[in-house]
């Protein structure tokens, strides 16, 4: 038997094609015969050798392959032309134009190769809607969708109930194209769910959401400030610049722009994560194996401990001297001295040829920040803020960082975080140069990724998986993570090194180098 494209051998398209010149009665009889001799399988249909001449247009491998385009990198050598013809899956996305604008294009490429169609739908709430469809401990889901775009923080409920497809075997089988070892270890771990002594990978991460600061070097240079490293230095700068006119439009601006914050739409109730990022630097000294939310012996919340109180005081100051820093245009129009948000919030600043700028009603640039030498002052991205002292969990005493007290700490540099000759070299040296600082980078929401519903049909799960592998693999994601102004931030080594993808996308060498550091 020869493998047949279902589109050709179906009674509604292929049958009519083969007997177009036959009367409707004879057409009906012939289609019935063909239908009896063509056997359905999960791979498509098989045509009887006895009908090889009639089936030639669909059974000819060359003819079938010519209908599809599998020449693109990531599709060639991995997928069979037309293997999902006639199959579709329902995919629940979320604000696709902002979160993952590359997905619809990649879905079209995938369909051109395999014939499989991904039908996009938009969730109103990225946390609630996927769980409603999958199901919860209180109610069975509607099960309308085969795949979901979700937050890392919310997939464990589906895993706990056995509603998520385990991906371990699929990753093992398809690692030649997925290249799991290329994914950052922390990002790999965030897709795992441990239950009954087993660790299953249920969630395919597309993101690495930790808080990233950027700052206006022109303001630090103009007012003789050194590059900040500690939270207290940030409070000082935020209070100094708040209510100053930072973009020459005569309107008071903001010292500190951050995300999430109340008024940030879907994300506004996540604002405590920003506070936790500060708390971590005051309390977490031994890496990710050491938590700080709960007492490890009693599991009592530690919100009355001095580390949390100190972080709350810092954020009281920052909140009162700041504004939203991602979904608005505050930073890109020059209204912020300091930005503090996940890296995806800053992509547009570095991808746009206008960068930080203010424009007139016709779109003409009428203001850009400049250094004293007249060059454009591209925002400087640097390491997360930290603390030079932490709180002893036993005594509550505040202790300066030493190699024993803060074993993960690093020395504060004189100027730039990249090296002494980076763009921060024009600033004054740090008064804290040489002191140990506990930075504790913080993955706030963990990030975004995809999940496959376990109860979907096998062929639909296979289709959904192959599409997710295509979009997650280095073959496409190295380009997409740098070229799209999206929420999907680098989650692979290959996306950052050697970096030609960022340069070709329009990032400056300085912006890429600081981003990759």
C-alpha positions in Angstrom: 0.0 0.0 0.0 1.1 3.6 -0.7 0.7 6.4 1.8 -2.1 8.7 0.7 -2.7 12.3 1.6 -6.2 12.4 3.2 -7.0 15.6 1.3 -6.6 13.8 -2.0 -8.5 10.6 -1.1 -11.4 12.1 0.7 -14.9 11.8 -0.9 -15.3 15.6 -0.9 -12.2 16.7 -2.6 -10.0 13.9 -4.0 -12.9 11.9 -5.2 -14.4 14.7 -7.1 -11.0 15.5 -8.6 -10.6 12.0 -9.9 -14.1 11.6 -11.5 -14.9 15.2 -12.5 -16.0 14.0 -16.0 -18.2 11.2 -14.7 -21.9 11.4 -14.1 -23.0 12.1 -10.6 -24.3 8.5 -10.2 -21.2 6.9 -11.5 -19.2 9.4 -9.3 -21.1 8.2 -6.3 -20.5 4.6 -7.0 -16.7 5.1 -7.7 -16.3 7.2 -4.5 -17.9 4.4 -2.5 -15.5 1.8 -4.0 -12.5 4.0 -3.3 -13.8 4.6 0.2 -13.9 0.9 0.9 -10.5 0.3 -0.5 -8.8 3.2 1.2 -8.0 2.3 4.8 -7.9 5.1 7.5 -5.0 5.1 9.9 -3.5 7.7 12.3 -0.9 8.5 9.7 -3.5 9.3 7.0 -5.0 6.8 4.6 -3.6 4.0 2.5 -4.7 3.4 -1.1 -5.1 -0.1 -2.6 -2.5 -1.0 -5.2 -5.3 -1.9 -7.5 -6.3 1.7 -7.6 -2.8 3.0 -8.0 -3.6 4.8 -11.3 -6.7 6.5 -10.0 -4.9 7.4 -6.8 -1.7 8.5 -8.5 -2.2 12.2 -7.9 -2.4 11.6 -4.1 -0.3 8.5 -3.6 2.7 9.7 -5.6 5.2 10.7 -2.9 6.8 13.3 -5.1 3.4 14.8 -6.0 2.4 14.8 -2.4 5.6 16.4 -1.2 5.3 19.2 -3.8 2.1 20.4 -2.1 4.0 21.3 1.1 7.0 23.5 2.0 9.2 21.8 4.7 12.4 23.5 3.6 12.6 25.9 6.6 15.1 25.2 9.3 13.5 23.4 12.1 11.0 21.6 9.8 13.3 20.0 7.3 14.6 16.5 8.3 12.2 16.3 11.2 8.6 16.5 9.9 7.0 14.7 7.0 5.3 16.8 4.4 1.5 16.6 4.9 1.7 14.4 8.0 -1.0 16.3 9.8 -3.2 17.2 6.8 -6.8 17.5 7.9 -6.0 17.7 11.6 -6.4 20.8 13.7 -5.8 21.7 17.3 -7.3 24.4 19.4 -4.7 26.6 21.2 -5.6 29.0 24.0 -3.2 31.9 23.8 -3.1 35.2 25.7 -2.7 38.7 24.2 -0.7 37.1 21.4 0.3 40.3 19.7 2.2 41.3 22.8 3.1 38.1 24.5 4.2 35.9 21.6 3.7 37.7 18.2 6.0 35.1 16.5 3.6 32.2 17.2 1.0 33.0 14.4 3.8 33.3 11.8 5.4 30.0 12.9 2.0 28.4 12.9 1.5 29.3 9.3 5.0 27.9 8.4 4.1 24.7 10.3 0.9 24.3 8.5 2.6 24.9 5.1 4.8 21.9 5.9 2.6 19.5 7.7 -1.0 20.5 6.8 -1.8 20.7 10.5 -3.7 23.8 11.6 -3.3 25.6 14.9 -6.5 27.5 15.7 -5.7 30.4 18.0 -8.1 31.7 20.7 -7.4 34.4 23.2 -7.9 34.0 26.9 -9.3 36.9 28.9 -7.2 35.9 31.9 -3.9 33.9 31.5 -4.3 32.4 35.0 -7.9 31.6 35.3 -9.1 30.6 31.8 -6.6 27.7 31.1 -7.4 26.2 34.5 -11.1 26.5 33.8 -10.7 24.5 30.6 -8.3 21.9 32.0 -10.3 21.4 35.1 -9.7 21.8 38.9 -10.3 19.9 42.0 -13.7 21.5 42.3 -15.0 21.2 38.7 -14.3 19.3 35.5 -13.0 21.4 32.7 -14.7 22.0 29.4 -11.7 20.5 27.5 -12.1 22.7 24.5 -8.4 23.3 23.9 -5.5 21.0 23.2 -2.7 23.4 24.2 -2.3 26.4 26.4 -0.1 29.5 26.8 0.2 29.8 30.6 2.1 31.3 33.5 4.6 29.0 35.2 3.0 29.8 38.6 -0.3 28.2 37.6 0.5 25.0 35.7 1.1 22.9 38.9 -2.6 22.7 39.6 -3.1 20.8 36.4 -0.1 18.6 37.1 -1.3 17.8 40.6 -4.6 16.5 39.1 -3.0 14.5 36.3 -4.4 16.8 33.6 -1.1 17.8 31.9 0.7 15.7 29.3 4.0 14.4 30.6 6.8 15.6 28.3 9.8 13.5 29.5 9.5 10.8 26.8 8.7 13.3 24.1 11.8 15.4 25.0 13.9 12.3 25.0 12.7 11.3 21.6 12.9 14.7 20.0 16.0 16.1 21.7 17.9 16.3 18.4 15.8 19.3 17.5 14.7 20.5 20.9 18.2 20.5 22.4 17.1 20.4 26.1 20.6 20.8 27.3 20.7 24.3 25.7 18.0 25.5 28.1 19.1 27.3 31.2 19.1 24.8 34.2 16.8 27.0 36.3 14.3 27.4 33.4 14.3 23.6 32.8 13.6 23.0 36.5 10.6 25.4 36.4 8.8 23.1 34.1 9.1 20.2 36.4 6.4 18.8 38.8 7.4 16.3 41.5 4.8 13.9 42.8 4.9 10.5 44.4 8.7 10.3 44.1 8.7 11.0 40.4 9.7 14.2 38.5 7.7 14.9 35.4 8.3 17.7 32.9 4.8 19.0 32.2 5.4 22.6 31.2 7.6 23.8 28.3 9.1 27.1 29.3 9.6 29.9 26.8 10.7 32.5 29.2 13.1 33.5 32.0 11.4 36.3 34.0 13.7 37.8 36.5 13.8 41.5 37.4 16.2 43.6 35.4 17.2 47.2 36.1 18.0 49.8 33.4 19.0 53.4 34.1 19.6 56.8 32.4 23.4 57.3 32.3 22.9 60.8 31.1 21.2 61.8 34.4 23.8 60.1 36.5 26.6 61.9 34.6 24.8 65.3 34.7 24.2 65.2 38.4 27.5 63.5 39.5 26.1 60.2 40.7 27.9 56.9 40.6 26.2 53.8 39.3 23.9 52.4 42.0 24.3 48.9 43.4 22.2 48.8 46.6 18.5 49.3 47.3 19.3 52.2 49.5 21.2 53.9 46.7 18.1 53.4 44.5 15.8 55.0 47.0 18.2 58.0 47.2 18.2 58.4 43.4 14.4 57.8 43.0 13.7 60.6 45.6 16.2 62.9 43.9 14.8 62.6 40.4 11.1 62.2 41.1 9.0 65.2 40.0 11.9 66.6 38.0 11.3 67.2 34.2 13.4 64.4 32.7 12.5 64.8 29.0 12.2 68.6 28.5 8.4 68.7 28.1 7.8 70.9 31.1 6.0 68.1 33.0 7.2 66.5 36.2 8.4 62.9 35.8 9.3 59.8 37.8 12.3 58.7 39.8 11.6 54.9 39.6 9.4 53.1 37.0 8.6 49.5 37.8 6.4 46.5 36.8 4.2 45.1 38.1 2.4 47.9 39.9 -1.2 48.6 40.6 -2.8 49.8 37.4 -0.7 47.4 35.3 -3.8 45.7 33.9 -3.7 41.9 34.1 -0.6 42.0 36.3 -1.5 44.6 38.9 -2.0 42.2 41.8 1.5 40.8 41.2 3.1 43.9 42.6 4.2 42.2 45.9 6.7 40.2 43.8 8.7 43.4 43.4 8.9 43.7 47.2 9.9 40.0 47.5 12.8 40.7 45.2 14.2 43.2 47.7 13.4 40.9 50.6 15.5 38.1 49.0 18.6 40.3 48.9 18.2 41.0 52.7 17.5 37.4 53.7 18.5 34.8 51.2 22.2 34.2 51.2 22.7 30.6 50.2 21.1 30.5 46.7 17.8 29.0 45.5 18.0 26.0 47.8 17.3 28.4 50.7 13.8 29.8 50.8 12.7 32.9 52.7 8.9 33.0 52.7 8.3 30.4 55.4 10.1 29.2 58.5 11.6 25.8 57.4 10.7 24.1 60.7 7.2 25.5 61.4 6.1 26.6 57.9 4.9 29.8 59.5 5.0 32.9 57.2 8.0 35.1 58.0 6.2 38.4 57.3 7.0 39.7 60.8 10.8 39.1 60.4 13.1 42.1 60.1 14.0 41.3 56.5 10.5 41.7 55.3 9.9 44.8 57.3 13.1 46.4 55.8 12.0 45.5 52.3 8.5 47.0 52.9 10.1 50.3 54.1 12.2 50.4 50.9 9.2 49.8 48.7 7.1 52.4 50.5 9.7 55.0 49.4 10.0 53.6 45.8 6.2 53.4 45.4 5.8 57.0 46.4 8.5 58.1 44.0 7.7 56.1 41.0 5.2 55.0 38.4 4.3 52.0 36.1 7.2 50.8 34.0 6.2 48.4 31.3 2.7 48.6 29.8 2.9 52.4 29.6 5.3 54.5 27.5 6.8 56.1 30.6 10.3 54.9 30.1 10.5 54.9 26.3 9.4 58.6 26.3 12.1 59.6 28.8 9.8 60.0 31.9 11.8 57.6 34.1 15.2 57.9 35.7 15.4 54.2 36.6 13.4 51.2 35.3 12.9 47.9 37.1 10.9 45.2 35.3 11.3 41.8 33.6 13.6 42.0 30.5 10.7 41.8 28.0 9.5 45.2 29.1 12.7 46.7 27.7 12.9 45.0 24.3 11.1 47.8 22.5 13.6 50.4 23.8 16.5 48.5 22.3 14.7 47.3 19.1 13.4 50.8 18.1 15.9 53.0 16.1 14.5 55.9 18.1 15.2 54.3 21.4 14.2 56.6 24.3 12.7 59.7 22.7 9.9 62.1 22.6 8.0 62.8 19.4 5.7 65.4 18.0 2.2 64.6 16.6 3.7 63.8 13.2 6.1 61.2 14.7 9.2 63.3 14.4 11.8 62.9 17.2 12.1 66.2 19.0 14.1 65.0 22.1 16.5 62.3 23.0 18.7 61.9 26.1 22.3 62.7 25.4 25.6 62.3 27.3 27.8 65.4 27.8 29.7 64.5 24.6 26.5 64.8 22.6 26.0 61.1 22.0 22.7 59.4 22.4 22.4 58.1 26.0 21.1 54.5 25.4 19.7 53.1 28.7 22.3 51.1 30.6 21.2 47.6 31.7 23.0 46.2 34.7 22.9 43.6 37.5 20.0 43.4 40.0 20.2 45.6 43.0 21.3 44.1 46.3 22.4 44.7 49.9 25.7 44.9 51.7 24.1 43.7 54.9 21.6 40.9 55.6 19.5 39.8 58.6 20.6 36.9 60.8 17.6 34.6 61.0 18.3 33.5 64.5 18.9 36.8 66.2 17.3 39.3 63.8 20.6 41.2 63.8 21.6 43.1 60.7 25.1 41.9 59.7 27.5 43.3 57.1 28.3 40.8 54.3 31.5 38.8 54.7 32.4 35.6 52.9 30.9 33.6 55.7 27.7 35.7 56.1 27.0 36.1 52.4 28.7 33.2 50.6 27.1 34.0 47.3 28.1 37.7 47.4 30.3 39.5 44.9 32.5 42.6 45.1 31.0 45.9 44.0 32.9 47.2 41.0 34.3 50.8 40.8 32.0 51.7 37.9 30.4 49.4 35.2 29.0 46.0 35.9 30.4 44.6 32.6 33.9 45.8 33.1 35.8 49.0 34.1 35.8 50.2 30.5 32.1 49.8 29.7 29.7 52.8 29.2 29.6 53.6 32.9 33.3 54.6 32.9 32.2 58.2 32.5 30.6 58.1 36.0 32.1 58.7 39.4 33.5 55.6 41.1 31.2 53.9 43.5 31.7 54.9 47.2 31.0 51.2 48.0 33.7 49.8 45.7 35.2 46.5 46.9 32.4 45.8 49.4 30.5 42.5 49.2 26.9 42.7 48.0 24.2 40.1 48.2 22.2 40.5 44.9 20.0 37.3 44.8 18.4 37.7 41.3 14.7 37.1 41.6 12.5 35.1 39.2 9.3 36.9 39.9 6.5 35.0 38.1 8.9 32.4 36.7 7.9 33.1 33.2 5.5 31.9 30.5 5.3 28.6 28.7 3.0 26.0 27.1 1.1 23.0 28.3 -0.6 20.1 26.5 -3.9 18.7 27.8 -3.4 15.0 28.6 -7.0 14.0 27.6 -6.6 15.3 24.0 -6.4 12.7 21.3 -3.0 11.3 20.5 -2.8 12.8 17.0 -3.7 16.3 18.4 -1.2 16.0 21.2 1.5 15.0 18.6 0.6 18.0 16.4 0.6 20.4 19.4 3.9 19.0 20.6 5.6 19.3 17.2 4.5 22.9 16.9 5.8 23.7 20.4 9.1 22.0 19.6 9.4 24.0 16.4 8.8 27.4 18.2 11.0 26.5 21.2 14.0 25.0 19.4 17.1 27.0 18.7 16.2 26.8 15.0 13.5 29.5 15.4 13.8 30.9 18.9 17.3 32.3 18.5 15.9 34.6 15.9 12.5 35.3 17.5 13.7 36.1 21.0 15.8 39.0 19.7 13.7 40.3 16.8 10.2 40.5 18.4 9.1 43.0 21.0 7.5 40.3 23.1 7.3 39.0 26.6 9.4 36.0 25.8 12.8 36.6 27.3 16.0 34.6 26.7 15.8 31.0 28.1 18.6 29.3 26.1 22.4 29.7 26.0 22.2 29.8 22.2 19.9 32.8 22.3 22.6 34.9 24.0 25.9 33.6 22.6 27.4 34.6 20.2 24.7 37.3 19.9 24.7 38.0 16.2 20.9 37.5 16.4 20.5 40.6 18.5 22.9 42.7 16.4 21.0 41.7 13.2 17.7 42.5 14.9 18.9 46.1 15.4 20.3 46.1 19.0 23.4 48.1 19.4 26.6 46.2 20.4 26.5 48.0 23.8 22.9 47.0 24.4 23.5 43.4 23.5 26.7 43.1 25.5 25.1 44.6 28.6 22.0 42.4 28.1 24.1 39.2 27.7 26.3 39.9 30.8 
